[in-house]
Amino acid sequence: MMKEQRGFTLIELIIVIVILGLLAALAIPKYISVQQQARTASINGLAGGLRGAVALARAQYMATGNMTATTVTMDGTAVACAARTGIPTGTAAGIGAAMQDLTGFTGTYTTPTAVTFQFTSNPSATCEAVYNGTTGIVTTVITGC
């Protein structure tokens, strides 16, 4: 009497491995593309947040009516601003305070005219948002995201 054996043959196992290899070869480039899109979207979102913070700080500054003030209070936080314009300065006490929460990003305050915000984890010199503390303009560099 022969026993019935259960299991996979070698050919079936090889076919499954080949199929998994093909799926991996197709999925990995898509996954990398999704990561790049996510980093690009995050930088663009940060840039939008920076622009919004500048607009809110300027609106609060104008609402106070004191055009010689160098600070404005936003949600109980003092934000350093330029006199007569209300644009937050390019410092941690300026745009950094106006943003209030920069979780996931690191600000490099080298000069007031070029504050660079990059990802805290895996920072890249070519994936960043740059804030100009003189003009209040925010630009993004997303070529290396």
PATILUM-306457 format. One record per residue (C-alpha): chain; y, x, z; residue number from 1. Coordinates in Angstrom, 1 decimal. Each point is the difference from the previous one (the first is absolute). Layout:
BEGIN
<site><vexkol>A</vexkol><py>Y</py><px>X</px><pz>Z</pz><lonu>NUM</lonu></site>
...
This chain:
BEGIN
<site><vexkol>A</vexkol><py>0.0</py><px>0.0</px><pz>0.0</pz><lonu>1</lonu></site>
<site><vexkol>A</vexkol><py>3.4</py><px>1.4</px><pz>-1.1</pz><lonu>2</lonu></site>
<site><vexkol>A</vexkol><py>2.9</py><px>-0.1</px><pz>2.3</pz><lonu>3</lonu></site>
<site><vexkol>A</vexkol><py>3.2</py><px>-1.3</px><pz>-1.5</pz><lonu>4</lonu></site>
<site><vexkol>A</vexkol><py>2.7</py><px>2.6</px><pz>0.5</pz><lonu>5</lonu></site>
<site><vexkol>A</vexkol><py>3.7</py><px>-0.9</px><pz>0.2</pz><lonu>6</lonu></site>
<site><vexkol>A</vexkol><py>2.9</py><px>2.1</px><pz>-0.8</pz><lonu>7</lonu></site>
<site><vexkol>A</vexkol><py>2.1</py><px>1.3</px><pz>-2.9</pz><lonu>8</lonu></site>
<site><vexkol>A</vexkol><py>-1.2</py><px>2.2</px><pz>-2.8</pz><lonu>9</lonu></site>
<site><vexkol>A</vexkol><py>1.7</py><px>3.3</px><pz>-0.8</pz><lonu>10</lonu></site>
<site><vexkol>A</vexkol><py>1.5</py><px>-1.5</px><pz>-3.2</pz><lonu>11</lonu></site>
<site><vexkol>A</vexkol><py>1.5</py><px>-2.9</px><pz>1.9</pz><lonu>12</lonu></site>
<site><vexkol>A</vexkol><py>1.6</py><px>2.4</px><pz>2.6</pz><lonu>13</lonu></site>
<site><vexkol>A</vexkol><py>1.4</py><px>2.1</px><pz>-2.8</pz><lonu>14</lonu></site>
<site><vexkol>A</vexkol><py>1.5</py><px>-3.0</px><pz>-1.8</pz><lonu>15</lonu></site>
<site><vexkol>A</vexkol><py>1.7</py><px>-1.1</px><pz>3.3</pz><lonu>16</lonu></site>
<site><vexkol>A</vexkol><py>1.4</py><px>3.5</px><pz>0.5</pz><lonu>17</lonu></site>
<site><vexkol>A</vexkol><py>1.3</py><px>0.1</px><pz>-3.5</pz><lonu>18</lonu></site>
<site><vexkol>A</vexkol><py>1.7</py><px>-3.4</px><pz>0.4</pz><lonu>19</lonu></site>
<site><vexkol>A</vexkol><py>1.6</py><px>1.1</px><pz>3.3</pz><lonu>20</lonu></site>
<site><vexkol>A</vexkol><py>1.2</py><px>3.1</px><pz>-1.7</pz><lonu>21</lonu></site>
<site><vexkol>A</vexkol><py>1.6</py><px>-1.9</px><pz>-2.8</pz><lonu>22</lonu></site>
<site><vexkol>A</vexkol><py>1.7</py><px>-2.4</px><pz>2.4</pz><lonu>23</lonu></site>
<site><vexkol>A</vexkol><py>1.3</py><px>2.9</px><pz>2.0</pz><lonu>24</lonu></site>
<site><vexkol>A</vexkol><py>1.4</py><px>1.6</px><pz>-3.1</pz><lonu>25</lonu></site>
<site><vexkol>A</vexkol><py>1.8</py><px>-3.1</px><pz>-0.9</pz><lonu>26</lonu></site>
<site><vexkol>A</vexkol><py>1.2</py><px>-0.9</px><pz>3.5</pz><lonu>27</lonu></site>
<site><vexkol>A</vexkol><py>1.4</py><px>3.3</px><pz>1.2</pz><lonu>28</lonu></site>
<site><vexkol>A</vexkol><py>2.8</py><px>0.2</px><pz>-2.7</pz><lonu>29</lonu></site>
<site><vexkol>A</vexkol><py>1.0</py><px>-3.6</px><pz>0.8</pz><lonu>30</lonu></site>
<site><vexkol>A</vexkol><py>0.1</py><px>0.8</px><pz>3.7</pz><lonu>31</lonu></site>
<site><vexkol>A</vexkol><py>2.2</py><px>3.0</px><pz>-0.6</pz><lonu>32</lonu></site>
<site><vexkol>A</vexkol><py>2.3</py><px>-2.2</px><pz>-2.1</pz><lonu>33</lonu></site>
<site><vexkol>A</vexkol><py>0.2</py><px>-2.6</px><pz>2.8</pz><lonu>34</lonu></site>
<site><vexkol>A</vexkol><py>0.9</py><px>2.7</px><pz>2.5</pz><lonu>35</lonu></site>
<site><vexkol>A</vexkol><py>2.9</py><px>1.2</px><pz>-2.2</pz><lonu>36</lonu></site>
<site><vexkol>A</vexkol><py>1.2</py><px>-3.5</px><pz>-0.5</pz><lonu>37</lonu></site>
<site><vexkol>A</vexkol><py>-0.1</py><px>-0.6</px><pz>3.7</pz><lonu>38</lonu></site>
<site><vexkol>A</vexkol><py>2.0</py><px>3.1</px><pz>0.7</pz><lonu>39</lonu></site>
<site><vexkol>A</vexkol><py>2.5</py><px>-0.9</px><pz>-2.7</pz><lonu>40</lonu></site>
<site><vexkol>A</vexkol><py>0.4</py><px>-3.5</px><pz>1.4</pz><lonu>41</lonu></site>
<site><vexkol>A</vexkol><py>0.5</py><px>1.4</px><pz>3.6</pz><lonu>42</lonu></site>
<site><vexkol>A</vexkol><py>2.8</py><px>2.4</px><pz>-1.2</pz><lonu>43</lonu></site>
<site><vexkol>A</vexkol><py>1.6</py><px>-2.8</px><pz>-1.9</pz><lonu>44</lonu></site>
<site><vexkol>A</vexkol><py>-0.3</py><px>-2.3</px><pz>3.1</pz><lonu>45</lonu></site>
<site><vexkol>A</vexkol><py>1.6</py><px>2.7</px><pz>2.2</pz><lonu>46</lonu></site>
<site><vexkol>A</vexkol><py>2.8</py><px>0.4</px><pz>-2.6</pz><lonu>47</lonu></site>
<site><vexkol>A</vexkol><py>0.6</py><px>-3.8</px><pz>0.2</pz><lonu>48</lonu></site>
<site><vexkol>A</vexkol><py>0.1</py><px>0.2</px><pz>3.8</pz><lonu>49</lonu></site>
<site><vexkol>A</vexkol><py>2.5</py><px>2.8</px><pz>-0.1</pz><lonu>50</lonu></site>
<site><vexkol>A</vexkol><py>2.2</py><px>-1.9</px><pz>-2.5</pz><lonu>51</lonu></site>
<site><vexkol>A</vexkol><py>-0.2</py><px>-3.1</px><pz>2.3</pz><lonu>52</lonu></site>
<site><vexkol>A</vexkol><py>0.9</py><px>2.0</px><pz>3.1</pz><lonu>53</lonu></site>
<site><vexkol>A</vexkol><py>3.0</py><px>1.4</px><pz>-1.8</pz><lonu>54</lonu></site>
<site><vexkol>A</vexkol><py>1.1</py><px>-3.5</px><pz>-1.1</pz><lonu>55</lonu></site>
<site><vexkol>A</vexkol><py>-0.5</py><px>-1.4</px><pz>3.5</pz><lonu>56</lonu></site>
<site><vexkol>A</vexkol><py>1.9</py><px>2.9</px><pz>1.7</pz><lonu>57</lonu></site>
<site><vexkol>A</vexkol><py>2.9</py><px>-0.4</px><pz>-2.5</pz><lonu>58</lonu></site>
<site><vexkol>A</vexkol><py>0.1</py><px>-3.7</px><pz>0.5</pz><lonu>59</lonu></site>
<site><vexkol>A</vexkol><py>0.0</py><px>0.4</px><pz>3.8</pz><lonu>60</lonu></site>
<site><vexkol>A</vexkol><py>2.7</py><px>2.7</px><pz>-0.3</pz><lonu>61</lonu></site>
<site><vexkol>A</vexkol><py>2.2</py><px>-2.3</px><pz>-2.2</pz><lonu>62</lonu></site>
<site><vexkol>A</vexkol><py>-0.5</py><px>-2.9</px><pz>2.4</pz><lonu>63</lonu></site>
<site><vexkol>A</vexkol><py>1.4</py><px>1.9</px><pz>2.9</pz><lonu>64</lonu></site>
<site><vexkol>A</vexkol><py>3.2</py><px>0.5</px><pz>-1.8</pz><lonu>65</lonu></site>
<site><vexkol>A</vexkol><py>0.6</py><px>3.5</px><pz>1.4</pz><lonu>66</lonu></site>
<site><vexkol>A</vexkol><py>0.2</py><px>2.2</px><pz>-3.0</pz><lonu>67</lonu></site>
<site><vexkol>A</vexkol><py>0.5</py><px>3.2</px><pz>2.0</pz><lonu>68</lonu></site>
<site><vexkol>A</vexkol><py>-3.2</py><px>-0.4</px><pz>2.1</pz><lonu>69</lonu></site>
<site><vexkol>A</vexkol><py>-2.7</py><px>2.6</px><pz>-0.5</pz><lonu>70</lonu></site>
<site><vexkol>A</vexkol><py>-2.9</py><px>-2.0</px><pz>1.5</pz><lonu>71</lonu></site>
<site><vexkol>A</vexkol><py>-1.2</py><px>-3.5</px><pz>-0.4</pz><lonu>72</lonu></site>
<site><vexkol>A</vexkol><py>-2.5</py><px>-1.9</px><pz>2.3</pz><lonu>73</lonu></site>
<site><vexkol>A</vexkol><py>-3.1</py><px>-1.4</px><pz>-1.6</pz><lonu>74</lonu></site>
<site><vexkol>A</vexkol><py>-2.4</py><px>-1.9</px><pz>2.3</pz><lonu>75</lonu></site>
<site><vexkol>A</vexkol><py>1.3</py><px>2.0</px><pz>2.9</pz><lonu>76</lonu></site>
<site><vexkol>A</vexkol><py>-0.4</py><px>3.3</px><pz>-1.7</pz><lonu>77</lonu></site>
<site><vexkol>A</vexkol><py>3.1</py><px>2.2</px><pz>-0.8</pz><lonu>78</lonu></site>
<site><vexkol>A</vexkol><py>0.0</py><px>1.1</px><pz>-3.7</pz><lonu>79</lonu></site>
<site><vexkol>A</vexkol><py>2.2</py><px>2.8</px><pz>-1.0</pz><lonu>80</lonu></site>
<site><vexkol>A</vexkol><py>2.1</py><px>-1.0</px><pz>-3.0</pz><lonu>81</lonu></site>
<site><vexkol>A</vexkol><py>2.7</py><px>1.5</px><pz>-2.2</pz><lonu>82</lonu></site>
<site><vexkol>A</vexkol><py>3.5</py><px>-1.2</px><pz>0.8</pz><lonu>83</lonu></site>
<site><vexkol>A</vexkol><py>1.5</py><px>-2.5</px><pz>-2.5</pz><lonu>84</lonu></site>
<site><vexkol>A</vexkol><py>-3.2</py><px>-0.5</px><pz>-1.9</pz><lonu>85</lonu></site>
<site><vexkol>A</vexkol><py>-2.6</py><px>-0.9</px><pz>2.7</pz><lonu>86</lonu></site>
<site><vexkol>A</vexkol><py>-2.7</py><px>2.0</px><pz>-1.8</pz><lonu>87</lonu></site>
<site><vexkol>A</vexkol><py>-2.6</py><px>1.3</px><pz>2.5</pz><lonu>88</lonu></site>
<site><vexkol>A</vexkol><py>0.2</py><px>3.8</px><pz>0.2</pz><lonu>89</lonu></site>
<site><vexkol>A</vexkol><py>-2.9</py><px>2.2</px><pz>-1.2</pz><lonu>90</lonu></site>
<site><vexkol>A</vexkol><py>-1.2</py><px>0.8</px><pz>3.5</pz><lonu>91</lonu></site>
<site><vexkol>A</vexkol><py>-2.6</py><px>-1.4</px><pz>2.4</pz><lonu>92</lonu></site>
<site><vexkol>A</vexkol><py>2.9</py><px>-1.7</px><pz>1.9</pz><lonu>93</lonu></site>
<site><vexkol>A</vexkol><py>1.2</py><px>-1.5</px><pz>-3.3</pz><lonu>94</lonu></site>
<site><vexkol>A</vexkol><py>-2.6</py><px>-1.2</px><pz>-2.5</pz><lonu>95</lonu></site>
<site><vexkol>A</vexkol><py>-2.9</py><px>0.8</px><pz>2.3</pz><lonu>96</lonu></site>
<site><vexkol>A</vexkol><py>1.4</py><px>-2.3</px><pz>2.7</pz><lonu>97</lonu></site>
<site><vexkol>A</vexkol><py>0.9</py><px>-2.7</px><pz>-2.7</pz><lonu>98</lonu></site>
<site><vexkol>A</vexkol><py>-3.7</py><px>0.0</px><pz>-1.1</pz><lonu>99</lonu></site>
<site><vexkol>A</vexkol><py>-1.2</py><px>-0.3</px><pz>3.6</pz><lonu>100</lonu></site>
<site><vexkol>A</vexkol><py>-3.7</py><px>0.4</px><pz>-1.0</pz><lonu>101</lonu></site>
<site><vexkol>A</vexkol><py>-1.2</py><px>2.7</px><pz>-2.3</pz><lonu>102</lonu></site>
<site><vexkol>A</vexkol><py>-3.6</py><px>-0.1</px><pz>0.9</pz><lonu>103</lonu></site>
<site><vexkol>A</vexkol><py>-2.1</py><px>1.9</px><pz>-2.5</pz><lonu>104</lonu></site>
<site><vexkol>A</vexkol><py>3.0</py><px>1.9</px><pz>-1.4</pz><lonu>105</lonu></site>
<site><vexkol>A</vexkol><py>1.8</py><px>3.2</px><pz>1.1</pz><lonu>106</lonu></site>
<site><vexkol>A</vexkol><py>3.7</py><px>0.5</px><pz>-0.6</pz><lonu>107</lonu></site>
<site><vexkol>A</vexkol><py>1.3</py><px>3.5</px><pz>-0.8</pz><lonu>108</lonu></site>
<site><vexkol>A</vexkol><py>3.7</py><px>0.0</px><pz>0.9</pz><lonu>109</lonu></site>
<site><vexkol>A</vexkol><py>0.9</py><px>3.3</px><pz>-1.7</pz><lonu>110</lonu></site>
<site><vexkol>A</vexkol><py>3.4</py><px>-1.0</px><pz>-1.3</pz><lonu>111</lonu></site>
<site><vexkol>A</vexkol><py>1.9</py><px>-3.3</px><pz>0.4</pz><lonu>112</lonu></site>
<site><vexkol>A</vexkol><py>0.0</py><px>-0.4</px><pz>-3.8</pz><lonu>113</lonu></site>
<site><vexkol>A</vexkol><py>-3.8</py><px>0.4</px><pz>-0.5</pz><lonu>114</lonu></site>
<site><vexkol>A</vexkol><py>-2.2</py><px>-1.5</px><pz>2.7</pz><lonu>115</lonu></site>
<site><vexkol>A</vexkol><py>-3.6</py><px>0.0</px><pz>-1.2</pz><lonu>116</lonu></site>
<site><vexkol>A</vexkol><py>-2.6</py><px>-2.4</px><pz>1.2</pz><lonu>117</lonu></site>
<site><vexkol>A</vexkol><py>-3.7</py><px>0.8</px><pz>-0.7</pz><lonu>118</lonu></site>
<site><vexkol>A</vexkol><py>-3.4</py><px>-1.2</px><pz>1.3</pz><lonu>119</lonu></site>
<site><vexkol>A</vexkol><py>-0.8</py><px>1.3</px><pz>3.4</pz><lonu>120</lonu></site>
<site><vexkol>A</vexkol><py>-3.6</py><px>0.6</px><pz>-1.0</pz><lonu>121</lonu></site>
<site><vexkol>A</vexkol><py>-0.5</py><px>2.0</px><pz>-3.2</pz><lonu>122</lonu></site>
<site><vexkol>A</vexkol><py>3.7</py><px>0.6</px><pz>-0.8</pz><lonu>123</lonu></site>
<site><vexkol>A</vexkol><py>0.7</py><px>0.9</px><pz>-3.6</pz><lonu>124</lonu></site>
<site><vexkol>A</vexkol><py>3.2</py><px>1.6</px><pz>-1.3</pz><lonu>125</lonu></site>
<site><vexkol>A</vexkol><py>-0.2</py><px>-2.3</px><pz>-3.0</pz><lonu>126</lonu></site>
<site><vexkol>A</vexkol><py>-0.6</py><px>-3.4</px><pz>1.7</pz><lonu>127</lonu></site>
<site><vexkol>A</vexkol><py>3.1</py><px>-0.8</px><pz>2.0</pz><lonu>128</lonu></site>
<site><vexkol>A</vexkol><py>3.1</py><px>-2.2</px><pz>0.5</pz><lonu>129</lonu></site>
<site><vexkol>A</vexkol><py>3.3</py><px>1.9</px><pz>0.2</pz><lonu>130</lonu></site>
<site><vexkol>A</vexkol><py>3.1</py><px>-1.5</px><pz>1.8</pz><lonu>131</lonu></site>
<site><vexkol>A</vexkol><py>3.5</py><px>1.2</px><pz>-0.7</pz><lonu>132</lonu></site>
<site><vexkol>A</vexkol><py>2.0</py><px>-0.4</px><pz>3.2</pz><lonu>133</lonu></site>
<site><vexkol>A</vexkol><py>3.3</py><px>0.3</px><pz>-1.9</pz><lonu>134</lonu></site>
<site><vexkol>A</vexkol><py>-0.5</py><px>-2.7</px><pz>-2.6</pz><lonu>135</lonu></site>
<site><vexkol>A</vexkol><py>-2.8</py><px>-2.1</px><pz>1.6</pz><lonu>136</lonu></site>
<site><vexkol>A</vexkol><py>-2.1</py><px>0.3</px><pz>-3.2</pz><lonu>137</lonu></site>
<site><vexkol>A</vexkol><py>-3.8</py><px>0.2</px><pz>0.3</pz><lonu>138</lonu></site>
<site><vexkol>A</vexkol><py>-2.1</py><px>1.6</px><pz>-2.7</pz><lonu>139</lonu></site>
<site><vexkol>A</vexkol><py>-3.7</py><px>0.3</px><pz>-0.2</pz><lonu>140</lonu></site>
<site><vexkol>A</vexkol><py>-2.2</py><px>2.8</px><pz>-1.4</pz><lonu>141</lonu></site>
<site><vexkol>A</vexkol><py>-3.4</py><px>-1.4</px><pz>-0.8</pz><lonu>142</lonu></site>
<site><vexkol>A</vexkol><py>-1.3</py><px>2.5</px><pz>-2.6</pz><lonu>143</lonu></site>
<site><vexkol>A</vexkol><py>-2.6</py><px>1.6</px><pz>2.4</pz><lonu>144</lonu></site>
<site><vexkol>A</vexkol><py>-1.1</py><px>-3.1</px><pz>1.9</pz><lonu>145</lonu></site>
